[in-house]
């Protein structure tokens, strides 16, 4: 379906046809968030002679995006022609249209007259959004010949203030805290930071040439305090320590865990040494169902002291196997390539050690190793 979408605006307030597509304040008081839109500047005020409605300095961000992408057209019309079209429509249809809707009526009539001249058939649809019974004074001025058209000059439009900076997606506000900071944010806009309640720094990290700080404010900050407080009490109960002594208790627990892990690693190596005690030969492959990938690497490294090429596989037929192949004398990378190719595996490493995984059964692995 071949459709044209045409936006109609007053020539005295031409935000789409003569505005700039930038971030600007949504209000003349510059309190509301910034929005990316076609705008004449938040300081723009139409001429006092403008009576046809649609006085806003900017355009809806969605319509602005559609217009910027070329998905719709825009035209501007003088208000005297708008009221002339509105009066004609009222006489024909019996409906007194609002001045805002009358802009669309004006261009719809223009399009219909073009079709009449060219003989082209078109379906023309326009939006009638309201009646003009609250605008009788404007209609009176038009019929008394007191209405004039005012079109701002390019120089006048250039002199209105814009508040724009580096493009940021979505709506943003600029927050200034004394001489300390001025930045775009999406927080609550207040006169004083104290109005939003507590401000809590929850994290900090180095970022580029500065520091990035994450803050929680207001109810979110209070909820964060409550969450952290509940966690401290829960940890206090688990460690049988007073809340003010939780940090010391956790540090002592970490030390005990480190000692336990050190003893565990030593015992594990003793167990591995016992497993390979009687192993010898040029090449050897063994399986350890309960070992982790790190365990397989450690066991293969210990086994390489007893054989020329050592391979350890950990896992099972259902989930696959992790492997480590180690040699003190040979380059095992070619073995790894063949292993990955034959057993649907992936992995790699250095000349004397490779690691990876395969999606194969124990029988298939043993069959492959027999050919190495």
N, C-alpha and C positions, 0 to 999 in steps of 0.2 A: 504494500500500500504506500503510495507516494503522498507524504504529508509534509506540510510546512507548519511550524509553530512560530508565531510572531508575538513578541512582547511589545506592548505599547506603553509609552511613558510620556509625561508632559515635557515639552521643550524647555520649560523654565526650571525643571529639576531632572536633567537627563543623566541619571546615574549609570545606566547601561551603555548608552550611545556615546557618552563623552566622559564617563568616569574612568578611574584607574582600578585595575584588579589587584588589590593589595589588602594587607591586614589593617583594619581600622576599627575604632571604637564603634559600638552599636548605638551609642547615645551621645548627645551633644555635651553632656556633663562629664563624659569620659570616665564613667564608673563601671559600666558593664564590660563583659569580656570583649577581647578583640576577636573579630571574625574576618575570614578572607572573603571579600566580596567586591563587586564593582561599587565604587563610592566616589562622591564628590568632596569628601573630607568631612569629618565629624563636626567641623565648625560651620558647615554650609547651612544657610537659612534662605529659603526661596524669597523672591521679591514679595512685598506686601500686596502687590496687585494680583498675585497668584491665588485663585479661588477654586481651582479644579481638583483639589485633593492631591494625593500621592506626593506629599511634601518631604518624605523621608530622604535623607542624604545618601543612603546605600540601597543595595538590592539584596534580596534573599540569597544566602550562600549557595543553596542548591541550584537556583536559577542562574546565579553567576557562573557556576561551574559548567552548566549546560551551554550557556552562551559562549564561554571561553573555549569550549570544545567544538563549537560550530554546530551544535545540535538544535539551535533555535536562532531566530532572527530578532532584531530589536529596531523599533522606529520611535521617533519622538514627534509629537504633534502639538500645535499651539492650542491654547485653551478656548479661544473664540470658536475655532472649528469644532472643538469637542462639544461645546454647548449647542452649536448649530445642529450637529448630528443628534445630540440628545433630544432636542426639541422636535426634530423630524421624527425620531423613533417614537416619542410620546404621542405625537399626532396620529401616527399610523397604527401603533400597537396598543395605545391606551395605557402605557406604563411609563411613569416618569422615572428615568433611571438615575442612579447616583452618579455624580461627576466622575468618580473613579472608574466605574463600569463603562461610562460614556467614551472613554479613550478607546476601548476595544470596539465599541459600536462605530466610532468614526472610521477606524481602519477596516472594519468588516464592510461598511458601506463603500469605502474606496475600492476594495477588492471586488465587490459585486458590480460596481460601475465599470471596472476594467473588463470583467467577463462580458458585460453587456456590449462593450465596444468591440471586443475580439471574437465574440460568439463562443467562447470557451465555457464548458460546463464545469462547475466546481461545487463542492459541498463546503460551505463556510460555517464554522461554529465559533461562537464567541461566548465569553463568560459575563453573565449579568448577575452581579453579586449583591445588589441591593437597590432600594428605591431612593429618590432624591428629595423626600419630603422635609428632611432636616437641612436641605441646601437651597431653600426657596430664595434666600437673600442673594445667593450667587446667580440663580436664574433671573432674578429681578434686575440685577446689575447688567447681565447680558442683554436682556430685552430693552433696557433703558439706554443701551449703547455706552455704558460706563466701564465695560470690561476691556482690558487691553492685553496684548501679548508681550511678555518680557522673556528674552532669551539671553542668558548670561554669556559674556564674552569669554574667550579662552584665557585672557589675562586674569579675569575675575576668578575663574575656576582654579587657576594655578595658585592663587593666593590663599586658598582655604587650607587649614591645617590637616595633615594626615598623620596618623600614628602608626608607622610601619617599621618593621625590622626584618631580620633574617626570617625566611619563611619557615613556619612551624605548622604541622598538620593539626587541624582541629582548632577549637576556640582557645584563646589564651588570655591571661591578664598580665599586666606588668605590675610588679610589687616593688616598692622602694622602702628600704629600711634605713632611714637617716642618710648618712654618707657612706654606709657600709656596703649596701648591695642594691642593685636594680636589675631585675630579671623577669623573664616570662614565667608564669606559673599557672596552674589550674586550680588553685586553692580558693578559699573564701575571701572575698574582697572586703576588707574592713579598714577603718581609719587607724586603729591601733592593733598591734599583734596580740595584746592582752585580751582583746575581745573574743578571740577564738578559743581561749582556755589554755591548757598546758601544751607545751611544745617539747617533744621528746626526740632526741637523736638516737636512732636505732642501729645505724651502721655508718661506717666511714671507709673509703677506699681511695687509693691514689688513682687519678684519672688524668691521662695526658700530662699537662704541666701543672695540674692543680690537684684538688681533693674533692671527691664527690661524697656528700653527706645525705643520708636518707632520714627524713623527719616524719614523725607522726604528730598530728595536732588535734586539739579538741577531744571529742569523744573517742577517736581512734587512738590518741595518745593514752587516754584513761584506760581504754580496753587493753592496750599493750601493757600498761602497768599491772593491771589485774591478771593478765595471762602470765606475765613473768613472776608475779608474786605467788600465784597458784603453783607454778613450776618449782619455785624455791621451797615452798612448804612440802610439796610432794617429795622432792629430793631429800629434804631434811628428815622426813619420816622414814624414807628408805635407808638412809645412812645413819639413823639414830643420832643426829647431830642437831644442835641449835641452828636456827635460821641464819644467824650472824656468823656461824662457823661452817657453813656449807662449802664455801670455796676451799678452805683448808682440808675439809673431809674429802672432797673430790680429788684434791691434789694427792693426798695420802693413798686414796684408792688407786689412782693412776700409777703411783710408784709400785704398789703391790702387784698390779696387773703387769707392769713391765718386768718385774722380778719373776712372776709366774711364767710369762711368755719366754723369758730367757731360759728358764729351767725346762720349759716345754720343748723349745728348739733343740736344746742339748740332748734331751731324752729321745727326740725324734731322730736326730742324727745317729745316736747309738742304735736305735731300732733299724735304721737303714743299713748301717754297717753290718748288723747281724744278718739282714736279709741277703746281702751280697757277699757274705763271708766266703762262700764256696764257689763263687763265680769266677770263671777265667775264659780265655779264648780271644779270638780276633774280633768277633762281633757278637753282641748280645742284646736281646730285646726282652723287656719284662713289663708286666702289667701290675698296676696298683689301683684297685677300684676306688679306694677312699681318699686318694691323694689329690691335692689341689694342683693347679698349674705350677705354682711355686715349688710345691713338694716334688713334682715330677722333674723340674729343673735341678733341684738340689740332689735328688737321688741319681739322676743321669750324670751329673757332674762327679759324684762320688764313684759311680760305676765306671766312669771313664778312666779312673786310676787303675782299674783292674783289667780292662779289655781295650781293644783298639778303637772300636766304635760302639757307643752305648746309646740305647734308646729306651725311653720309659713312656708308657701310655697310661693315662689316668682317665677313668670314665666308665661308660657301659655302652652296650649295643644300641639301646633306645635313644640315648641323648648324644651319642658320639664320644670321641676321645680327644683329650688334650695331649700333646706330645712334646717331648724334648729330646733332641739328638745331640750328643756331645762326643768330641774326639780330641785327644791331645796331639795327634799326629796328622790327621787327614782333614781336607776341606769337605765339610758335610753338606754344603749348599746344593750340590747336584743331587744328593740323596733326597733333600727336601723337595726339590722340584719334581722328582720322580714320584715321591710319596704323595704330594698334593695332586698331581695329575692322575695317579692310579686310584686314589682313595677319596676323591672329591674333597680335597683339603685346601687349607690356606695357611700361610705363615712364611717365615723366613728368619734371617738373623745374620750372624757373623760366620767367618770361615770355620771356626771351631765349635760353634753352638747355634742351633736353630730351634725355634719353638713355633707351635701352631696348633691346628685342630683338624680332625678328619671326621667325615660322616660315613663311617664304615663299621663293620662288625669285627669282633676280635679275630675270628677265623680269617677274614680278608686281610687284616693287618699282618697276621702270622704268615699267611701265604705270600704277601708282598716281601716281608723281611727275609724270607727264605731265598729270594732272588737277589738280595743286596750283596 
